[in-house]
Amino acid sequence: MTNTNTNKERLYAVIKKPIITEKSMMGTANNTYTFEVKKDASKIEIAQAVELAYPNRKVKKVRTVYMPSHQKRMGLKFGRTQSGKKAIVTIVGDPIEELTGV
């Protein structure tokens, strides 16, 4: 039983936050949502995490994109942005109201 609890805790930690941009909001018309996820998360884990976080929805397809860090200037000094991973998830079922703003 502890194995399933730790698995659920890991799945809840897979999705960091939804990405709300103009381009990602255009995808909500096709039931496509974009999330920032952990770098080591697999497509299967991402699908399970979305189905766990948003019940009554089935994941149809998951596409992942690695976002490398970029050099950024801050005054006279140079720094780097943080690298990450995002997932574009297509769902079947009701749209996610929290992300669409309906």
BASENU-146581 format. One record per atom (N, C-alpha, C, O): residue number from 1; residue in one letter; x, y, z. Coordinates in Angstrom, 2 decimals. Layout:
# BASENU-146581
REC vexlo tike       X       Y       Z
REC   NUM    A       X       Y       Z
...
END
This chain:
# BASENU-146581
REC vexlo tike       X       Y       Z
REC     1    M    0.82   -1.20    0.00
REC     1    M    0.00    0.00    0.00
REC     1    M    0.86    1.26    0.00
REC     1    M    0.48    2.27   -0.59
REC     2    T    2.00    1.21    0.63
REC     2    T    2.86    2.40    0.64
REC     2    T    3.43    2.67   -0.74
REC     2    T    3.74    3.82   -1.07
REC     3    N    3.57    1.63   -1.55
REC     3    N    4.09    1.82   -2.90
REC     3    N    3.14    2.66   -3.74
REC     3    N    3.58    3.53   -4.49
REC     4    T    1.82    2.42   -3.62
REC     4    T    0.85    3.20   -4.39
REC     4    T    0.78    4.63   -3.89
REC     4    T    0.57    5.55   -4.68
REC     5    N    0.97    4.83   -2.58
REC     5    N    0.97    6.20   -2.06
REC     5    N    2.17    6.99   -2.56
REC     5    N    2.05    8.16   -2.92
REC     6    T    3.34    6.36   -2.57
REC     6    T    4.52    7.05   -3.06
REC     6    T    4.42    7.29   -4.56
REC     6    T    4.92    8.30   -5.06
REC     7    N    3.78    6.36   -5.28
REC     7    N    3.58    6.55   -6.72
REC     7    N    2.65    7.73   -6.98
REC     7    N    2.90    8.53   -7.88
REC     8    K    1.58    7.86   -6.19
REC     8    K    0.65    8.99   -6.34
REC     8    K    1.35   10.31   -6.01
REC     8    K    1.14   11.31   -6.69
REC     9    E    2.17   10.30   -4.97
REC     9    E    2.90   11.52   -4.62
REC     9    E    3.85   11.91   -5.74
REC     9    E    3.98   13.10   -6.04
REC    10    R    4.50   10.94   -6.35
REC    10    R    5.39   11.24   -7.48
REC    10    R    4.59   11.79   -8.66
REC    10    R    5.03   12.73   -9.31
REC    11    L    3.44   11.21   -8.94
REC    11    L    2.63   11.69  -10.05
REC    11    L    2.12   13.11   -9.81
REC    11    L    2.06   13.91  -10.74
REC    12    Y    1.76   13.43   -8.57
REC    12    Y    1.33   14.79   -8.28
REC    12    Y    2.48   15.78   -8.44
REC    12    Y    2.24   16.95   -8.74
REC    13    A    3.71   15.33   -8.26
REC    13    A    4.87   16.22   -8.38
REC    13    A    5.36   16.34   -9.82
REC    13    A    6.21   17.19  -10.11
REC    14    V    4.85   15.50  -10.73
REC    14    V    5.32   15.53  -12.12
REC    14    V    4.93   16.84  -12.79
REC    14    V    5.76   17.45  -13.46
REC    15    I    3.69   17.28  -12.61
REC    15    I    3.22   18.51  -13.24
REC    15    I    3.58   19.67  -12.32
REC    15    I    3.13   19.72  -11.17
REC    16    K    4.39   20.61  -12.83
REC    16    K    4.77   21.77  -12.03
REC    16    K    3.70   22.85  -12.11
REC    16    K    3.21   23.33  -11.08
REC    17    K    3.32   23.24  -13.34
REC    17    K    2.30   24.27  -13.52
REC    17    K    1.85   24.28  -14.97
REC    17    K    2.58   23.82  -15.85
REC    18    P    0.65   24.78  -15.22
REC    18    P    0.23   24.94  -16.62
REC    18    P    0.92   26.16  -17.24
REC    18    P    1.20   27.13  -16.55
REC    19    I    1.17   26.09  -18.52
REC    19    I    1.77   27.20  -19.24
REC    19    I    0.64   27.96  -19.93
REC    19    I   -0.04   27.43  -20.81
REC    20    I    0.45   29.22  -19.52
REC    20    I   -0.62   30.04  -20.05
REC    20    I   -0.01   31.09  -20.97
REC    20    I    0.49   32.12  -20.51
REC    21    T   -0.05   30.84  -22.27
REC    21    T    0.41   31.80  -23.25
REC    21    T   -0.68   31.91  -24.33
REC    21    T   -1.64   31.15  -24.34
REC    22    E   -0.50   32.87  -25.21
REC    22    E   -1.48   33.04  -26.28
REC    22    E   -1.53   31.80  -27.18
REC    22    E   -2.61   31.37  -27.58
REC    23    K   -0.39   31.25  -27.48
REC    23    K   -0.33   30.07  -28.34
REC    23    K   -0.94   28.85  -27.66
REC    23    K   -1.66   28.08  -28.30
REC    24    S   -0.66   28.66  -26.37
REC    24    S   -1.22   27.50  -25.67
REC    24    S   -2.72   27.64  -25.48
REC    24    S   -3.43   26.63  -25.44
REC    25    M   -3.22   28.85  -25.35
REC    25    M   -4.66   29.05  -25.19
REC    25    M   -5.41   28.80  -26.51
REC    25    M   -6.59   28.44  -26.49
REC    26    M   -4.75   28.99  -27.64
REC    26    M   -5.38   28.66  -28.92
REC    26    M   -5.56   27.14  -29.03
REC    26    M   -6.49   26.68  -29.70
REC    27    G   -4.70   26.38  -28.41
REC    27    G   -4.79   24.93  -28.45
REC    27    G   -5.91   24.36  -27.62
REC    27    G   -6.31   23.21  -27.82
REC    28    T   -6.45   25.14  -26.67
REC    28    T   -7.52   24.63  -25.82
REC    28    T   -8.80   24.38  -26.61
REC    28    T   -9.66   23.62  -26.16
REC    29    A   -8.94   25.01  -27.77
REC    29    A  -10.10   24.74  -28.62
REC    29    A  -10.07   23.30  -29.13
REC    29    A  -11.12   22.72  -29.41
REC    30    N   -8.89   22.73  -29.25
REC    30    N   -8.73   21.34  -29.70
REC    30    N   -8.47   20.38  -28.54
REC    30    N   -7.99   19.27  -28.76
REC    31    N   -8.77   20.81  -27.31
REC    31    N   -8.50   20.02  -26.10
REC    31    N   -7.02   19.68  -25.95
REC    31    N   -6.67   18.58  -25.54
REC    32    T   -6.15   20.64  -26.29
REC    32    T   -4.71   20.49  -26.15
REC    32    T   -4.24   21.47  -25.09
REC    32    T   -4.49   22.67  -25.20
REC    33    Y   -3.55   20.97  -24.07
REC    33    Y   -3.11   21.79  -22.95
REC    33    Y   -1.61   21.63  -22.77
REC    33    Y   -1.05   20.56  -23.03
REC    34    T   -0.95   22.69  -22.32
REC    34    T    0.49   22.70  -22.15
REC    34    T    0.83   22.83  -20.67
REC    34    T    0.29   23.69  -19.97
REC    35    F    1.74   21.97  -20.19
REC    35    F    2.15   21.97  -18.80
REC    35    F    3.67   21.99  -18.72
REC    35    F    4.36   21.42  -19.57
REC    36    E    4.19   22.65  -17.69
REC    36    E    5.61   22.52  -17.36
REC    36    E    5.73   21.30  -16.47
REC    36    E    5.01   21.17  -15.48
REC    37    V    6.64   20.39  -16.81
REC    37    V    6.79   19.13  -16.08
REC    37    V    8.23   18.95  -15.63
REC    37    V    9.12   19.70  -16.05
REC    38    K    8.45   17.95  -14.78
REC    38    K    9.81   17.64  -14.34
REC    38    K   10.63   17.12  -15.52
REC    38    K   10.09   16.51  -16.45
REC    39    K   11.93   17.38  -15.47
REC    39    K   12.80   17.00  -16.58
REC    39    K   12.90   15.49  -16.75
REC    39    K   13.08   15.00  -17.87
REC    40    D   12.80   14.74  -15.66
REC    40    D   12.97   13.29  -15.75
REC    40    D   11.65   12.54  -15.93
REC    40    D   11.64   11.31  -15.85
REC    41    A   10.55   13.25  -16.17
REC    41    A    9.25   12.61  -16.31
REC    41    A    9.11   12.00  -17.71
REC    41    A    9.49   12.61  -18.71
REC    42    S    8.56   10.79  -17.76
REC    42    S    8.32   10.14  -19.04
REC    42    S    6.91   10.49  -19.53
REC    42    S    6.11   11.06  -18.79
REC    43    K    6.62   10.15  -20.78
REC    43    K    5.31   10.44  -21.35
REC    43    K    4.20    9.67  -20.62
REC    43    K    3.10   10.19  -20.43
REC    44    I    4.50    8.46  -20.21
REC    44    I    3.52    7.64  -19.49
REC    44    I    3.21    8.27  -18.14
REC    44    I    2.04    8.35  -17.74
REC    45    E    4.24    8.72  -17.43
REC    45    E    4.02    9.37  -16.13
REC    45    E    3.24   10.67  -16.29
REC    45    E    2.39   10.98  -15.46
REC    46    I    3.52   11.42  -17.34
REC    46    I    2.80   12.67  -17.58
REC    46    I    1.33   12.38  -17.84
REC    46    I    0.46   13.08  -17.32
REC    47    A    1.03   11.37  -18.64
REC    47    A   -0.35   11.01  -18.93
REC    47    A   -1.07   10.58  -17.65
REC    47    A   -2.21   10.99  -17.42
REC    48    Q   -0.42    9.76  -16.83
REC    48    Q   -1.03    9.32  -15.57
REC    48    Q   -1.26   10.49  -14.63
REC    48    Q   -2.27   10.54  -13.93
REC    49    A   -0.31   11.45  -14.60
REC    49    A   -0.44   12.60  -13.71
REC    49    A   -1.59   13.51  -14.13
REC    49    A   -2.31   14.03  -13.28
REC    50    V   -1.77   13.70  -15.43
REC    50    V   -2.88   14.54  -15.91
REC    50    V   -4.21   13.87  -15.61
REC    50    V   -5.15   14.53  -15.18
REC    51    E   -4.31   12.56  -15.82
REC    51    E   -5.55   11.85  -15.51
REC    51    E   -5.83   11.83  -14.02
REC    51    E   -6.99   11.82  -13.62
REC    52    L   -4.80   11.84  -13.19
REC    52    L   -4.99   11.88  -11.75
REC    52    L   -5.39   13.28  -11.28
REC    52    L   -6.23   13.42  -10.40
REC    53    A   -4.78   14.31  -11.88
REC    53    A   -5.07   15.68  -11.46
REC    53    A   -6.42   16.16  -11.96
REC    53    A   -7.09   16.94  -11.29
REC    54    Y   -6.83   15.70  -13.12
REC    54    Y   -8.10   16.12  -13.71
REC    54    Y   -8.94   14.87  -13.99
REC    54    Y   -8.84   14.29  -15.07
REC    55    P   -9.78   14.45  -13.03
REC    55    P  -10.57   13.22  -13.21
REC    55    P  -11.61   13.38  -14.33
REC    55    P  -11.92   14.50  -14.75
REC    56    N  -12.12   12.27  -14.80
REC    56    N  -13.12   12.18  -15.87
REC    56    N  -12.57   12.64  -17.21
REC    56    N  -13.33   13.04  -18.10
REC    57    R  -11.26   12.59  -17.37
REC    57    R  -10.63   12.93  -18.64
REC    57    R   -9.61   11.86  -18.99
REC    57    R   -8.91   11.34  -18.12
REC    58    K   -9.53   11.54  -20.26
REC    58    K   -8.61   10.51  -20.74
REC    58    K   -7.59   11.18  -21.65
REC    58    K   -7.95   11.97  -22.52
REC    59    V   -6.32   10.86  -21.44
REC    59    V   -5.25   11.43  -22.25
REC    59    V   -5.15   10.65  -23.56
REC    59    V   -5.02    9.43  -23.56
REC    60    K   -5.20   11.38  -24.66
REC    60    K   -5.10   10.76  -25.98
REC    60    K   -3.67   10.73  -26.47
REC    60    K   -3.21    9.72  -27.00
REC    61    K   -2.94   11.87  -26.30
REC    61    K   -1.57   11.95  -26.80
REC    61    K   -0.77   12.89  -25.93
REC    61    K   -1.29   13.89  -25.43
REC    62    V    0.52   12.57  -25.76
REC    62    V    1.45   13.43  -25.02
REC    62    V    2.66   13.69  -25.90
REC    62    V    3.28   12.76  -26.42
REC    63    R    2.98   14.97  -26.08
REC    63    R    4.20   15.36  -26.80
REC    63    R    5.05   16.15  -25.82
REC    63    R    4.53   16.99  -25.09
REC    64    T    6.35   15.90  -25.80
REC    64    T    7.24   16.59  -24.88
REC    64    T    8.27   17.40  -25.65
REC    64    T    8.68   17.03  -26.75
REC    65    V    8.68   18.52  -25.04
REC    65    V    9.67   19.40  -25.63
REC    65    V   10.66   19.77  -24.54
REC    65    V   10.27   20.19  -23.45
REC    66    Y   11.96   19.60  -24.82
REC    66    Y   12.99   20.04  -23.89
REC    66    Y   13.31   21.49  -24.18
REC    66    Y   13.57   21.86  -25.33
REC    67    M   13.29   22.32  -23.16
REC    67    M   13.57   23.75  -23.31
REC    67    M   14.96   24.02  -22.74
REC    67    M   15.12   24.06  -21.52
REC    68    P   15.97   24.22  -23.59
REC    68    P   17.33   24.46  -23.08
REC    68    P   17.45   25.84  -22.45
REC    68    P   16.62   26.72  -22.69
REC    69    S   18.48   26.01  -21.64
REC    69    S   18.71   27.32  -21.03
REC    69    S   19.32   28.26  -22.06
REC    69    S   19.97   27.82  -23.01
REC    70    H   19.10   29.54  -21.86
REC    70    H   19.62   30.56  -22.76
REC    70    H   20.43   31.56  -21.96
REC    70    H   20.20   31.75  -20.76
REC    71    Q   21.37   32.21  -22.62
REC    71    Q   22.15   33.24  -21.96
REC    71    Q   21.31   34.51  -21.90
REC    71    Q   20.65   34.88  -22.87
REC    72    K   21.35   35.17  -20.74
REC    72    K   20.57   36.38  -20.53
REC    72    K   21.45   37.42  -19.84
REC    72    K   22.22   37.10  -18.94
REC    73    R   21.31   38.63  -20.28
REC    73    R   22.11   39.70  -19.70
REC    73    R   21.32   40.41  -18.62
REC    73    R   20.15   40.76  -18.81
REC    74    M   21.96   40.63  -17.46
REC    74    M   21.37   41.37  -16.35
REC    74    M   22.34   42.49  -15.98
REC    74    M   23.26   42.28  -15.19
REC    75    G   22.13   43.66  -16.56
REC    75    G   23.06   44.76  -16.34
REC    75    G   24.35   44.49  -17.07
REC    75    G   24.36   44.25  -18.27
REC    76    L   25.45   44.53  -16.33
REC    76    L   26.74   44.26  -16.94
REC    76    L   27.11   42.78  -16.90
REC    76    L   28.07   42.36  -17.54
REC    77    K   26.36   41.99  -16.15
REC    77    K   26.68   40.58  -15.97
REC    77    K   25.80   39.70  -16.88
REC    77    K   24.70   40.09  -17.29
REC    78    F   26.33   38.54  -17.17
REC    78    F   25.59   37.57  -17.97
REC    78    F   25.21   36.40  -17.08
REC    78    F   25.98   35.97  -16.22
REC    79    G   24.03   35.89  -17.29
REC    79    G   23.56   34.73  -16.55
REC    79    G   22.87   33.79  -17.51
REC    79    G   22.87   34.00  -18.72
REC    80    R   22.27   32.75  -16.97
REC    80    R   21.56   31.77  -17.79
REC    80    R   20.17   31.57  -17.23
REC    80    R   19.96   31.60  -16.01
REC    81    T   19.21   31.36  -18.12
REC    81    T   17.86   31.00  -17.69
REC    81    T   17.86   29.52  -17.34
REC    81    T   18.79   28.79  -17.67
REC    82    Q   16.83   29.10  -16.66
REC    82    Q   16.75   27.71  -16.24
REC    82    Q   16.21   26.85  -17.37
REC    82    Q   15.27   27.24  -18.06
REC    83    S   16.79   25.68  -17.55
REC    83    S   16.29   24.76  -18.56
REC    83    S   15.09   24.00  -17.98
REC    83    S   14.90   23.98  -16.77
REC    84    G   14.30   23.40  -18.85
REC    84    G   13.13   22.69  -18.37
REC    84    G   12.55   21.79  -19.44
REC    84    G   13.15   21.55  -20.48
REC    85    K   11.35   21.31  -19.15
REC    85    K   10.65   20.42  -20.06
REC    85    K    9.18   20.78  -20.02
REC    85    K    8.63   21.05  -18.96
REC    86    K    8.54   20.78  -21.19
REC    86    K    7.11   21.03  -21.22
REC    86    K    6.43   19.91  -21.98
REC    86    K    7.02   19.27  -22.85
REC    87    A    5.18   19.68  -21.62
REC    87    A    4.40   18.61  -22.24
REC    87    A    3.15   19.21  -22.85
REC    87    A    2.46   20.01  -22.21
REC    88    I    2.86   18.83  -24.08
REC    88    I    1.64   19.24  -24.76
REC    88    I    0.73   18.02  -24.75
REC    88    I    1.02   17.02  -25.41
REC    89    V   -0.37   18.11  -24.00
REC    89    V   -1.23   16.97  -23.74
REC    89    V   -2.57   17.16  -24.44
REC    89    V   -3.21   18.21  -24.28
REC    90    T   -3.00   16.17  -25.22
REC    90    T   -4.30   16.16  -25.86
REC    90    T   -5.20   15.24  -25.05
REC    90    T   -4.85   14.09  -24.79
REC    91    I   -6.38   15.75  -24.65
REC    91    I   -7.28   14.95  -23.83
REC    91    I   -8.58   14.67  -24.58
REC    91    I   -8.93   15.36  -25.54
REC    92    V   -9.28   13.64  -24.12
REC    92    V  -10.59   13.28  -24.62
REC    92    V  -11.55   13.46  -23.45
REC    92    V  -11.27   12.99  -22.34
REC    93    G  -12.66   14.12  -23.68
REC    93    G  -13.63   14.34  -22.61
REC    93    G  -13.90   15.81  -22.42
REC    93    G  -13.70   16.62  -23.33
REC    94    D  -14.36   16.15  -21.23
REC    94    D  -14.70   17.54  -20.94
REC    94    D  -13.46   18.41  -20.96
REC    94    D  -12.39   17.95  -20.56
REC    95    P  -13.59   19.66  -21.42
REC    95    P  -12.43   20.56  -21.35
REC    95    P  -12.09   20.92  -19.91
REC    95    P  -12.95   20.84  -19.03
REC    96    I  -10.87   21.30  -19.67
REC    96    I  -10.42   21.69  -18.33
REC    96    I  -10.78   23.15  -18.13
REC    96    I  -10.16   24.03  -18.74
REC    97    E  -11.78   23.42  -17.28
REC    97    E  -12.29   24.77  -17.11
REC    97    E  -11.30   25.69  -16.41
REC    97    E  -11.28   26.89  -16.68
REC    98    E  -10.47   25.15  -15.51
REC    98    E   -9.53   25.96  -14.77
REC    98    E   -8.51   26.63  -15.69
REC    98    E   -8.02   27.72  -15.39
REC    99    L   -8.19   25.97  -16.80
REC    99    L   -7.17   26.49  -17.70
REC    99    L   -7.77   27.34  -18.84
REC    99    L   -7.08   28.19  -19.40
REC   100    T   -9.03   27.10  -19.17
REC   100    T   -9.63   27.83  -20.29
REC   100    T  -10.20   29.17  -19.84
REC   100    T  -10.38   30.07  -20.66
REC   101    G  -10.50   29.31  -18.57
REC   101    G  -11.06   30.56  -18.06
REC   101    G  -12.55   30.67  -18.31
REC   101    G  -13.10   31.78  -18.24
REC   102    V  -13.23   29.56  -18.59
REC   102    V  -14.67   29.59  -18.85
REC   102    V  -15.42   29.53  -17.54
REC   102    V  -16.65   29.54  -17.54
END
